[in-house]
Amino acid sequence: MLALCVSACSSRQEQAAGGLMDRSQEDPALSGDGRLLAVISPQRGRPTVQLRSLSDGRLLPLPSLKRHQPHSSPSLSWNGRYLALVTQRGRRRLAVVADRLNNRLHPLPLPGGRDPVRVSLSPDARQLALQVADQGRWRVELLDLSDLLEPDRPAGAGLTTPPLEPQ
């Protein structure tokens, strides 16, 4: 069975291991290293994010998001440690970042009655581009997450340390 077929610009197709998905899926987001795929799929009548390992096709648990549905607009950091998305609490839409390593959910409150529409997380999770609806207009805002999240760097990428000052 075929779990997923991804077409690239070169027309080459790759297949992930596992069974065929029997549900409709939308809003695909691929981690920077290409190992993980997040999609929105209906679950019990609600749009729910699913995270799948492309190496073996298995679904990965997202316990911090279970009580926060429906979901839309997933975005993954480089290694997939962080998953940003839009969720709903009551009548209010919220942008959140789930830290899969620590199983923590970071809500990103927006002042002034703005509602998040779509999110795009930078590969290192230091910034979030956020499309918001504000008084009937759409605009894009950038949020600095460097004080909130540790960077998610590609494997082997070291942190830069500032040089020591001469004494």
C-alpha positions in Angstrom: 0.0 0.0 0.0 1.1 3.6 -0.6 1.0 6.0 2.3 2.0 9.2 0.5 3.2 10.3 -2.9 5.2 13.5 -3.0 6.0 15.1 -6.4 9.0 17.4 -6.6 9.8 19.9 -9.4 12.0 17.2 -11.1 8.8 15.0 -11.5 10.5 12.4 -9.3 8.1 10.7 -6.9 8.9 9.2 -3.5 6.7 6.9 -1.5 6.6 6.7 2.2 6.2 3.4 4.0 2.9 2.4 5.5 -0.7 2.1 4.5 -2.9 4.3 2.4 -4.5 7.2 4.1 -8.2 6.8 3.9 -9.0 10.4 4.9 -8.7 13.7 3.1 -5.6 15.7 4.1 -4.7 19.3 3.6 -2.2 22.0 4.6 1.0 19.8 4.3 4.1 21.0 6.1 7.5 19.3 5.8 10.3 19.6 8.4 13.5 21.2 7.1 15.3 17.9 7.2 12.6 16.1 5.3 11.9 13.5 7.9 8.5 14.6 9.2 5.2 15.6 7.5 2.4 17.4 9.3 -1.1 17.5 7.7 -4.6 18.4 8.7 -7.0 15.5 8.6 -10.6 15.2 9.9 -10.8 13.2 13.1 -14.2 12.8 14.7 -15.5 15.6 12.5 -12.8 18.1 13.6 -9.7 19.2 11.6 -6.8 17.7 13.5 -3.1 17.9 12.9 -1.3 14.6 12.3 2.5 14.2 12.4 4.0 11.4 10.4 7.5 10.0 10.2 8.3 9.6 6.5 11.0 6.9 7.1 8.5 4.4 8.3 5.0 6.0 7.9 4.1 5.9 11.6 2.0 8.6 13.3 3.8 10.4 16.0 1.9 11.4 19.2 1.1 15.1 19.9 -0.3 14.9 23.4 0.0 18.6 24.1 -2.5 19.4 21.3 -5.3 16.9 22.2 -7.5 19.4 24.0 -6.9 22.2 21.6 -9.0 21.6 18.4 -9.7 22.3 15.6 -6.3 22.8 14.0 -5.1 24.5 10.9 -2.0 25.8 9.2 0.8 23.5 10.6 4.4 24.5 10.2 7.5 22.6 11.4 11.0 23.6 12.5 14.1 22.0 11.0 14.2 18.8 13.0 10.5 18.9 13.8 11.0 19.7 17.5 8.6 22.6 17.2 5.2 22.5 15.5 3.4 25.8 15.1 -0.3 25.9 14.1 -3.6 27.8 14.6 -6.1 26.3 17.0 -9.3 27.5 18.7 -10.2 28.0 22.3 -13.9 28.8 22.5 -14.6 31.3 19.9 -11.1 32.7 19.8 -8.4 31.5 17.3 -4.9 31.2 18.8 -1.5 30.7 17.3 0.5 28.1 19.3 3.9 26.4 19.2 4.1 22.9 20.5 7.5 21.8 21.8 7.6 18.1 21.1 10.8 17.5 23.1 9.3 18.9 26.4 5.6 18.2 25.6 4.8 21.9 26.2 2.4 24.1 24.4 3.3 27.8 24.0 0.2 30.0 23.2 1.1 33.2 21.4 -1.4 35.8 22.5 -2.1 38.6 20.0 -3.2 41.9 21.4 -5.9 44.1 19.9 -8.4 41.5 18.8 -6.3 40.1 15.9 -7.1 36.6 14.9 -4.4 34.3 13.4 -5.1 32.8 10.0 -1.9 31.1 8.9 1.5 30.6 10.5 5.0 29.8 9.1 7.8 28.9 11.5 11.4 29.6 10.6 13.5 26.5 10.4 15.4 27.3 13.6 12.1 28.3 15.3 13.5 31.8 16.2 10.7 33.6 14.2 7.1 33.1 13.2 5.5 34.7 10.3 1.8 35.2 11.1 -1.0 36.1 8.8 -3.7 37.9 10.9 -7.1 39.2 10.4 -7.4 42.7 11.9 -10.7 44.6 11.6 -11.6 42.9 8.3 -8.1 43.3 6.8 -5.3 40.7 6.4 -1.7 41.4 7.1 1.5 39.6 8.0 3.4 40.1 11.2 6.7 38.7 12.3 7.1 37.4 15.9 10.5 37.0 17.5 10.5 33.7 19.5 14.1 33.8 20.5 13.3 34.5 24.1 10.6 31.7 24.2 12.2 28.8 22.4 15.6 27.1 22.1 16.8 27.1 18.5 16.2 23.9 16.4 19.3 23.7 14.3 20.2 21.1 11.7 22.2 18.2 12.9 25.8 19.1 13.3 25.3 22.8 13.3 27.0 24.4 16.3 25.9 27.4 18.2 28.1 30.5 17.8 29.7 31.8 20.9 30.7 35.4 21.0 34.5 35.9 21.3 35.9 36.6 24.7 36.7 40.2 25.4 40.4 40.9 26.1 41.1 41.6 29.8 
